[in-house]
Amino acid sequence: MSQTERLAKVIARRGVASRREAERLIEDGQVNVDGEVVYHPGTPVTGKEDIRVSGKPLPPPPRPVYYLLYKPRGTITSRKDPQGRKSVLDLVDHIPDRVEPVGRLDLDTEGALLLTNDGGLANALTHPRNEVPKRYIVKIWKEPDAKKLGRLRRGIHLEDGKTAPARLRVVERTDTGNCWVEVTVTEGRNRLVRRMFEAIGHPVSKLRRESFATLSVRGMERGDVRPLTGEELARIQDIAEGKPAAEAGHTFKYKKGFARPKGGRVKPLHKKKAARKPNSKGPRGGKQ
């Protein structure tokens, strides 16, 4: 059985209109599905129907594309914001494809954010059953003792339920007695990492997502965006199908005509922008 999506979402994905504009067109009776006028934006469709907007058939589905963005602090992951804050999608307006973020990073968190127009893959990577790993570097107030770290490793009770076990280790101590911790979680709850450390009395002052589903921002600068390599895509597709991250992508081989990135690094896609101000270094040379 084919997977269904909301009609307004399918129209928006085909590039005919934004999600909100698509909803308005449907409510105004401008959309036909298999010859019948549909008035509800949430009508489930597979995308294989004969869908027409103002009498014109939908264009074919766009080619699937996959990008990794190093999200800077101070940007939101929604397309539009009533408060006028900058969206991560403003940073990728030079990309010729319409993409959406996979999951969310809050305003004050930076790091790895996957962008794609592949709705099926996005849904699989955000579904709790697949336990997609998300690795963070966190600067917290003071260093927790072994007992507190043990609580996080076993799972800790929050207002929305107990967390899944987390992997973590202290990676650096500062002169002021604070510390940097590397933590890997497999859930996508709102502000999860911040709430975990607040629950043990060690609030977070800086938070960077180093990797999402094994996709790492190592070697990238804030605001950089780059396409995934074939090997990276194979890994996240395996993870989306439920394969453990440690086993994902092992069967991938570069095919003739598929360029292997030189030095193992893909060059970011840049647009013209002002020179960056120098930044201080975080643990292991990462930017903070």
C-alpha positions as CSV (number, residue, x, y, z in Angstrom):
1,M,0.0,0.0,0.0
2,S,1.4,3.4,-1.0
3,Q,2.2,5.9,1.7
4,T,-0.2,8.9,1.9
5,E,0.4,12.5,2.6
6,R,-1.7,15.6,3.0
7,L,-2.8,17.1,-0.3
8,A,-1.5,20.5,0.5
9,K,1.9,19.1,1.3
10,V,2.1,17.2,-2.0
11,I,1.2,20.4,-3.9
12,A,3.8,22.4,-2.1
13,R,6.5,19.7,-2.7
14,R,5.8,19.8,-6.4
15,G,6.7,23.5,-6.3
16,V,3.3,24.9,-7.4
17,A,2.8,26.9,-4.2
18,S,3.9,27.3,-0.6
19,R,2.1,25.0,1.9
20,R,-0.1,27.9,3.1
21,E,-0.9,29.0,-0.5
22,A,-1.7,25.4,-1.4
23,E,-4.2,25.2,1.5
24,R,-5.9,28.4,0.3
25,L,-6.2,27.1,-3.3
26,I,-7.8,23.9,-2.0
27,E,-10.2,25.7,0.3
28,D,-11.1,28.0,-2.7
29,G,-12.1,24.9,-4.8
30,Q,-9.2,25.3,-7.2
31,V,-7.9,21.7,-6.8
32,N,-9.3,18.5,-8.4
33,V,-8.2,15.0,-7.5
34,D,-9.2,12.3,-10.0
35,G,-11.8,14.6,-11.5
36,E,-13.4,15.7,-8.2
37,V,-13.1,19.0,-6.4
38,V,-11.5,18.7,-3.0
39,Y,-11.9,21.3,-0.3
40,H,-9.9,19.9,2.6
41,P,-6.1,20.5,2.6
42,G,-5.6,17.4,4.8
43,T,-7.1,15.1,2.2
44,P,-4.8,12.0,2.0
45,V,-3.2,11.3,-1.4
46,T,-0.3,9.2,-2.6
47,G,0.8,11.6,-5.3
48,K,-0.1,9.1,-8.0
49,E,-3.6,10.5,-8.5
50,D,-4.5,13.0,-11.3
51,I,-4.2,16.2,-9.3
52,R,-4.9,19.4,-11.0
53,V,-4.5,23.0,-9.6
54,S,-6.5,25.6,-11.4
55,G,-7.0,23.1,-14.2
56,K,-3.3,22.4,-14.7
57,P,-1.8,19.0,-13.8
58,L,0.9,18.9,-11.1
59,P,4.5,18.8,-12.4
60,P,6.4,15.6,-11.9
61,P,8.1,15.0,-8.6
62,P,11.5,16.7,-8.3
63,R,14.7,14.7,-8.2
64,P,15.6,13.8,-4.6
65,V,18.4,15.9,-3.2
66,Y,20.3,15.7,0.1
67,Y,22.4,18.5,1.7
68,L,24.1,18.9,5.1
69,L,24.0,22.4,6.6
70,Y,26.1,23.6,9.5
71,K,23.3,25.5,11.2
72,P,24.5,28.7,13.1
73,R,23.1,29.8,16.4
74,G,20.3,32.4,16.1
75,T,18.5,30.8,13.2
76,I,15.2,28.9,13.3
77,T,14.3,25.7,11.3
78,S,10.9,26.9,10.2
79,R,10.4,28.4,6.7
80,K,8.8,31.6,8.1
81,D,8.7,33.2,11.5
82,P,6.1,35.7,12.9
83,Q,8.9,37.3,14.9
84,G,11.0,37.9,11.8
85,R,13.9,35.8,12.9
86,K,16.3,34.4,10.3
87,S,15.5,30.9,9.0
88,V,18.1,28.3,8.0
89,L,16.3,28.2,4.6
90,D,17.6,31.8,4.1
91,L,21.1,30.4,4.2
92,V,20.4,28.0,1.3
93,D,18.5,30.2,-1.1
94,H,21.3,29.7,-3.6
95,I,20.5,26.0,-3.8
96,P,18.3,25.3,-7.0
97,D,16.1,22.8,-5.1
98,R,13.3,23.4,-2.6
99,V,14.3,21.5,0.5
100,E,13.1,21.2,4.1
101,P,14.9,20.5,7.4
102,V,14.8,16.9,8.8
103,G,13.9,17.4,12.4
104,R,14.6,20.5,14.3
105,L,17.4,22.4,16.2
106,D,16.3,25.2,18.5
107,L,17.3,28.8,18.1
108,D,20.4,28.7,20.4
109,T,21.7,25.3,19.1
110,E,24.1,25.0,16.2
111,G,25.4,22.1,14.1
112,A,24.4,19.3,11.7
113,L,21.1,19.7,10.0
114,L,20.0,17.5,7.1
115,L,18.0,19.2,4.3
116,T,16.1,17.2,1.7
117,N,13.0,17.0,-0.5
118,D,12.8,13.2,0.1
119,G,9.8,13.1,2.5
120,G,9.9,9.3,2.9
121,L,13.5,9.4,4.1
122,A,12.8,12.4,6.3
123,N,9.9,10.6,8.0
124,A,11.9,7.5,8.6
125,L,14.9,9.4,10.1
126,T,12.6,11.2,12.5
127,H,10.5,8.2,13.6
128,P,11.4,7.0,17.1
129,R,11.5,3.4,16.2
130,N,14.7,3.8,14.2
131,E,16.6,5.3,17.1
132,V,18.7,7.6,14.9
133,P,21.9,8.7,16.7
134,K,22.5,12.4,17.3
135,R,25.8,13.3,18.7
136,Y,26.3,16.6,20.6
137,I,29.2,18.6,22.2
138,V,27.8,20.4,25.2
139,K,29.4,23.0,27.5
140,I,27.8,22.8,31.0
141,W,28.1,24.5,34.3
142,K,30.5,22.6,36.5
143,E,31.4,18.9,36.1
144,P,28.9,16.3,37.1
145,D,30.0,13.5,39.4
146,A,29.9,9.8,38.3
147,K,26.5,9.3,40.0
148,K,24.8,12.1,37.9
149,L,26.4,10.9,34.7
150,G,25.2,7.4,35.5
151,R,21.6,8.7,35.7
152,L,21.8,10.1,32.2
153,R,23.4,6.9,30.9
154,R,20.5,4.8,32.3
155,G,17.8,7.3,31.4
156,I,16.3,10.1,33.5
157,H,12.7,11.1,34.2
158,L,11.6,14.3,32.6
159,E,8.2,15.9,32.5
160,D,7.3,14.1,29.2
161,G,8.6,10.7,30.3
162,K,11.9,8.8,30.9
163,T,14.6,9.3,28.4
164,A,16.3,6.5,26.5
165,P,19.8,5.6,27.7
166,A,22.4,8.1,26.5
167,R,26.1,7.6,25.7
168,L,28.3,10.4,27.1
169,R,31.9,11.3,28.2
170,V,33.6,14.3,29.5
171,V,36.0,15.5,26.8
172,E,37.5,18.7,28.2
173,R,37.6,20.7,31.5
174,T,37.9,24.5,31.6
175,D,39.9,26.7,33.9
176,T,36.7,27.9,35.5
177,G,35.6,24.4,36.6
178,N,33.1,24.0,33.8
179,C,33.3,21.2,31.2
180,W,32.5,20.0,27.7
181,V,30.6,16.7,27.4
182,E,30.1,14.6,24.3
183,V,26.6,13.0,24.4
184,T,24.8,10.8,22.0
185,V,21.0,10.4,22.1
186,T,18.5,8.5,19.9
187,E,15.4,10.5,20.6
188,G,14.1,13.7,18.9
189,R,12.3,15.4,21.8
190,N,12.2,19.1,22.0
191,R,15.3,20.6,23.7
192,L,16.1,17.1,25.0
193,V,19.8,17.5,25.7
194,R,19.3,20.9,27.5
195,R,16.6,19.4,29.7
196,M,18.6,16.3,30.6
197,F,21.5,18.4,32.0
198,E,19.2,20.9,33.7
199,A,17.5,17.9,35.4
200,I,20.8,17.0,37.1
201,G,21.7,20.6,38.0
202,H,24.2,21.4,35.3
203,P,22.6,23.8,32.8
204,V,23.9,24.1,29.2
205,S,25.6,27.3,28.0
206,K,26.7,26.0,24.5
207,L,25.3,23.2,22.4
208,R,26.5,21.9,19.0
209,R,25.2,18.9,17.2
210,E,28.3,17.3,15.8
211,S,26.5,14.7,13.8
212,F,23.0,13.5,12.8
213,A,22.6,9.9,11.6
214,T,26.4,9.8,11.2
215,L,26.5,12.9,9.0
216,S,29.2,15.1,10.5
217,V,29.9,18.9,10.2
218,R,33.6,18.3,10.9
219,G,35.6,20.5,8.6
220,M,32.7,22.8,7.9
221,E,32.1,26.4,9.0
222,R,28.9,27.9,10.4
223,G,26.5,28.5,7.5
224,D,28.2,26.1,5.2
225,V,26.0,23.7,3.2
226,R,27.2,20.8,1.0
227,P,25.7,17.9,-0.9
228,L,26.0,14.4,0.7
229,T,28.4,12.0,-0.8
230,G,27.1,8.7,-2.2
231,E,28.5,6.9,0.8
232,E,26.8,9.2,3.3
233,L,23.5,8.8,1.5
234,A,23.9,5.0,1.6
235,R,24.5,5.2,5.3
236,I,21.4,7.3,6.2
237,Q,19.2,5.1,3.9
238,D,20.4,2.0,5.8
239,I,19.7,3.8,9.1
240,A,16.2,4.9,7.9
241,E,15.5,1.2,7.2
242,G,16.4,0.3,10.8
243,K,20.0,-0.9,10.4
244,P,22.3,0.0,13.3
245,A,24.5,3.0,12.6
246,A,27.7,1.0,13.1
247,E,26.7,-1.4,10.3
248,A,25.2,1.2,7.9
249,G,26.6,1.9,4.5
250,H,29.1,-1.0,4.6
251,T,27.9,-2.4,1.2
252,F,28.3,0.9,-0.6
253,K,30.8,1.1,-3.5
254,Y,31.6,4.1,-5.7
255,K,30.4,3.3,-9.2
256,K,31.9,4.4,-12.5
257,G,31.1,8.0,-13.2
258,F,30.4,8.8,-9.5
259,A,33.2,11.0,-8.3
260,R,34.8,10.1,-4.9
261,P,35.5,13.3,-2.9
262,K,39.1,14.3,-2.8
263,G,40.7,13.8,0.6
264,G,37.3,12.4,1.9
265,R,35.8,16.0,2.0
266,V,33.1,17.5,0.0
267,K,33.5,21.2,-0.8
268,P,30.6,23.3,0.6
269,L,28.4,25.3,-1.8
270,H,29.1,28.9,-1.1
271,K,27.2,32.1,-1.9
272,K,28.6,35.6,-1.6
273,K,28.7,36.6,2.0
274,A,30.6,39.0,4.3
275,A,33.9,37.9,5.8
276,R,33.5,36.0,9.1
277,K,34.8,37.3,12.3
278,P,37.3,35.1,14.0
279,N,35.9,32.5,16.4
280,S,37.3,30.8,19.5
281,K,38.0,27.1,19.2
282,G,35.9,24.4,21.0
283,P,37.0,20.9,21.9
284,R,39.2,19.1,19.3
285,G,39.4,22.2,17.2
286,G,35.6,22.5,16.6
287,K,34.2,26.0,16.2
288,Q,32.4,27.5,19.3
